[in-house]
């Protein structure tokens, strides 16, 4: 069962060590402490921590030496170093040793949390890349691109043809058709498969923050920039950067992205020097970019830079032959190894539905049917026949929201009640509940810990 990220804090200063450990525990992280590098190495040999935060200057081995030793037997664990001697030499030594980042004392607790959370995100990204590489290596097909339609066969043939190159790819299609699946398959079937695949949704962040995420920033570039930060272009160096929903990127950032594609170098926000990068760009959008260009919302020159290799994914309603195969894929994915099946009549019913949300809607539907059905085989009765002809229970949903508002429930209270309801529906199965809620199990466990802390 998934657990919250575990941390190791290393500092010979007892007050500093206990303050940091207390800060992280308040955020829900399990924390262990070590007063020296030797003690930290002893603990790290017994337990694989998700991240380590260490002082640089300590009796005996230094924090930099600790990083070097950890790299030998825990190479995937990111280490953040703390130093009161914020010189360039100290930073260079730390990075050369393999540290993820460093922060200088004195620092604000928020700055420590931001840096540490970035380190944890980096570890998760690397683990996801390793998992996907293993999955692709052992798969007999191209990832999740499975089906019987001629349209899908054309997409698979195109991927095989262009995966080994470095030309930019533009994937178009409605939301939920599997654009990121195509992007990942392109990466893991190509020559860059051993380098990072780094995805980002261009609609998820404001333009200023998106620029910092893509290009990085130097310390002091803006309010809150307590440390320098590598951007996603640098993190994806040698690999693939997937720009999802590129059609929603603002005009100013479009111009900066165009320059990166032309010059193959990036300049961090607030920086004075450029950094060369070798990154394959795969972009995706559910918008019609020709209309966006006519309206002046998308740059024509950027479009032609991105659209070197176009791949269009038709909606699921135009390729119903793929639905039975996808149903089997989603059943295996969400049945938790229970070997549950589905009747031929149920498959035929599903294949006849319009699936306006495409493969994503179909997957969510199969997941829900598995969670709410107790039978070993899903039948027509488990599918709530006819609910796709009209949006189910829209009026009652609105009424429920209005009742919550009339009762003065906070968002947290509403979240907790809904989470309890889903847990009841799944019989306490946290994995299924987390999937239905659209969160990972770690988040579900953290919410439960937060509630227990409040109740006590």
N, C-alpha and C positions, 0 to 999 in steps of 0.2 A: 504494500500500500504506500502511496506517495506521501511524503512528509514535507514539512516546510524546510527551506534551505537551512543547512547547518553552517555555523560560522566559528572560526577560531580567532581569538584576539590575543596578540602577543605583545607584551610591553612590560619592562621591568618596573615601571612606575605604577604602583598598585592603584593609586587614586585614578589615574588616567584609564587604566585597564578596566577597573570596575565601572567607571562612568560609561565607557563605550559598551561594555557588556550589558549594562542596564538599559542603555538606549536601544540596542538591538532587540533585547527581550521584550521591551515595550512594543516594538513593531512586529512581534510574533515569531522572531527567529530563535531557534535553539542555539545557545552560545556556550562554548568552552573557552577557558582562559589558560594562558601559559605565560610564565614570568621570564622566559629566556628562549632563545632559538633552539637550544638542545631539548628543552621540555616540549616545545612545539613540534619538533621533528619526531619525538617519541610518540606524541599523541597522533600525529598525522600518519604514522606507520600503522596505528591501530584502527583509525577511523578516516574515511575519505570525506573531508569537509568540502562544502560547495564553494567556499571562499575563505581567504585568510587576510586579516588586517594586522600588519606588524609595524612596530617602531623600527627605525634604522639603527640608531645608536643604543646598543645594549651591551652589558658585560659578556665576554665570551664572543660567540659568533654575532655578526651584525645581521640586520634584516636583509641586506643584499646577499650575504652568504646563505641565509635561510632560503631565499628564493632559488639560488642555484642548487641547493640540496633537494628542495621540494621538486624541482623540475626533473630530477632523476627518477623518482618513483611515484610522483603524483603530477605528471605533466599537464593534466587538464585542469588543475585547480588554479584559478586566478588569485594573484597576491597583490594587495594594495599596500604600499609602504607609506609610513608617516615619518616626516622629518622636520626638525626645527631648523635645519640648515638647507634652505631652499635654493641651493646653488644649481647651476646648469650641470656641473660635474656630478652632483648627487643624483640628479634626474637621469643623466646619461648612464651612470653605473647601474641604476635600478632597472632601466629599460633593457640594457644589454644583458643583465642577469635573467631577464624574462618576466619582470614585474608587469602586471596589467596596467597600473597607473600609480601615481604617488600624490600625496597631499601634504601641504606644509602647515606646521603648527605656528601660531594658534589657528584653529579652524572652527567654523560653525558646525553644529551637529547635522544641520541640513545638508551641508556640503559633503560630509562623510557618507550620509545615507545615499545621496545621489550617485557618488562614485561607486559605492558598494553595490547598489542596485544595477548600475551599468555593468559591473564585473559579473554579477549573477546572470544578467541577460546575455552577456557574451558567452558564458559557460553553457547556458541553455541552447544558444544558437549553434555552438560547436557540437553539442551532443545531438541536436536535431539533424545537423549535417551528417554526422557519423551514422546515425540511425537510418537516414534516407539512403546513404551510400550502400549500407548493408542490404537494405530492402531492395534497392534496384539491382544490386549485384546478384541477389538470390532469386529475383523475379524472373519468370519465363516470358513475361510480356513487358510492355513499356509502361511501368508504373500503373496508374489507375485508368489508363486510356484503353478501356476494354469495351467491346461492342461489335455489332455485326453490320453497321450501316456503311454504305460507300463513303459518306462524308467523313466518318471517323477513320476509315482506311486511308483516305487521302491525307488527313492530318498526320497519321502515324508515318506514312511514307515521306512526308515533308520533313518531319522531325529527324528521321534516319538520315535524310540527305544533308541537312544543314547543321546537325548537332555538333559536328566536329569543327566548325568554323568559329569565327569571332564577330561576324556581321551582326548588326543590331536587328532585333526581331520585334515586330508589333503584332500583338495578339488581340483580336477584337471578338466581341460576342456579348450576349446579354449577361446580366449578373447571375451567377450560379452555374454557368456552363462549364466551368473547370479551367479557367484561364491560368490560374496559378499551377494547376496540375500539369498543364502543357509546358509552362515555364520551367518547373522543376525537372520534368522529364528531359527537356532540351539540355539542361545543365548536366544531369547525372548520366545522360547517354553520350556526352561529349568529352572532349579532351580536357576540360576544366573540372571534371567530376571530383578530383581530389582537393580542389580549392573551395573556398566558401561560396555558398548560395545565400545571398542576403536579400530578403524581401522587405519592401516598405509600401504602405498604402498612402498615396499622396493626398487623400481626403482626410486622413486621421489627425493631421497636425496643422496648425496655422502656418502661413507661408514663412514667417520669420523662424519659427522653430524647425520647420522642415528643412530650411536652408542649413541650419546648424547640424541637423541630423545627417544630411547628405554630405556636407563638406567639412564638418567638424568646426571647432573654434579654438582660439587661444585663450589663455587665462586673462580675465579682465575685459574680454571683448564686449560684454554687456552685463547688466545687473544680474547677479546670480551665477556668473561664469567664474566660479571659485578655482577651477582647475581647467587645464587644457583637455580637449576631448577629440579623439579621432572620429572622423565621419564615416558613413557607411561605404563611401567610395574606397577609402583606405582599407576598411575591414574586408571589402569584397575583392581586394587586389589579387589578380591572378584568376579570379572566379567570375561570378555572374551577379549583377545587381538587377533585381526585379522591381520595376517601378509600376506598381498596380494603380489603376485609375489615373493614368497620366493625363487624361483629358481634364481633370480638375485642378491641375497645377496652375498657379497664378502666372501672369505674363512676365513679371520681373524674374521669377525663378526659371521660367522657360528659357529666357535669354542666357542665364548663367549655365544652365544645363547644356545648351547649344554650344557654348564656348568649351565646355569640358569635352564634348563629343568631337569637337574640331581639334583641340590642342592636346587631348589626352593627359591633362593635368588639372589639379584642383587647388584652390586657395582657401584655407580655413577662414572662417569669419573672424575679422580682426587681425588676420595675419598679413605679413609683408612678403612672404615667399611662397612659391608654388611647389606642389608635390606631384611627381609623375605617377600615373596609375595605369594599370593594364586591366581593364574591366570590360566584360561583355554586357551590353545593355539589352535587357528584354523588358519591353513595356507592354501594358495591357490597358484596355479601356472598354467600357460599355457604351460610350458615346459615339456618335457619327462625327468623326473628326473633320470630314469635308464641310459639314454644316458649321462646325465650330470655327473653322478657318474663315468661312464666308462671313460669319458674325464678328470676326476679329478677336475671338477669344483664344485661338490657338495659332501659334506661329507656323507659317507654311514651311519655312526653312527647317524648323525642328522636326516637323512631320516627315519630311523627306529623309532626314538623318535617321529617324527611328524606323521608318517603314521600308528598310532595305529588303527584309524578308517578311511579307505579310502572312499571317495565319488567322483564318476566320473560323470560329467554332459556331456552327448552327445551333439554334435552341433545341432542347430535347423534344419538343412537340414535332419537329421536322425530321426527327430520326428515332421513331418509336422502336425500331429494331434493337436499339441499344438498351432499352429499359429492362428487359429480363436479365441481361448480363449484369447491369448495374445493381439490380435488386439482390442478386446473389453476392456481389462484392460487398454491399452494405450490410447484408445479413451476417456474413463472416466477420466483418469488422466490428459489429456492435453486439453480437450474440455472446460475447465473453467466453468463447470456447465451449458453449453449451450444446452445440450441434443442432440448433433449432432450424426448422425449415419453413417453407411457404407453399401453399397449395397452388396447383396450376390455375384454378379459377381466380385466385387472388392476384397472381401474376398477370393474367389477362386483363383483369380490372385495372390494375396499375398502369399497364401499357396503353390503356384507352384514355387516360387522364391527360389534361393539357400541360400540367406541371409548369405553371407560369414562373415559378422560381427555379426551374431547371433541375440539374442534378443535386444541387444543394437542398432544394425543397424535398426531393425524393428521398435523399439520405435522412433528413430530419424526420420524415414521415415513417420510414422503416424503423428508425431508432425509437420513435414514440410507440409504434405498434409492439415492438419487442418489450419495451418497458411496461406497457399496460396490459399485455396479454400473459396469461399463465399457461397457455397451451404450448406443447412442444412444436406444433406446426401452426403458423399464422394462416387463418382462413379469411373468407369474405367478412365474417362477423367481426373480426378484429380490425378491419380496415375502415369501418364506419362508412359503408358504401354511400356514395352520392355527395359526400361533404366537399368534393372538389368542384362540383357544379356551382357552388356559391360559397363565399367565405364563411367558415363555420363560426357561429356564435358571436358575430361582431357586435350585435346589439347588447348581448349579455356581458361581453367584455367591457364595453363602454360603461354599462351600468355598474359593474364591479369597481371600475376606476372611480366613478362618481361617488360610490358609497365610501370608498377609502378616503376620498377628499373630504366628504361630509363628516367623517369620523375624525378628521384632523391627523391622520397617520403620517408619520415622517417617511421619507424614502427608505430609510434603514428598516423601519418597522414593516413596511410593505415588502421589502426584500426578504426579511426574515420569515414572514408569514408564507410567502410564496415558496421559499426554500423548504420550509417545513412540509408544505403540501406536496411538493414533488418527492421529498424523501418518503412520505407516507405512501404515495402512489407507487414508488419503486420498492416498497418493502424494506427501506433502509439501505438499499444498494447505492453506495456513495458514487461509484463509478458511473452508473446509469444516470443518477440524479445530476451529477456534474455535467454530463453530456447534454442532457435536456436543458439545463440552465445555461449552457453555452460557456461554461468556465472549466478550468482544470481542477483536478482533485485537491491540489495544493491550496487553491483559493477557497474551496469548500471547507477544508480543514482549518484554514486561518479564520474564516468567518465563525466556525464553531468555537474555536479558542477565544475569539473576541467576545462572543456571547457569554461563555463561561466566566471570563474575567469580569465582565460587567455584573453578572448575576451574583458573583462572590464578593 
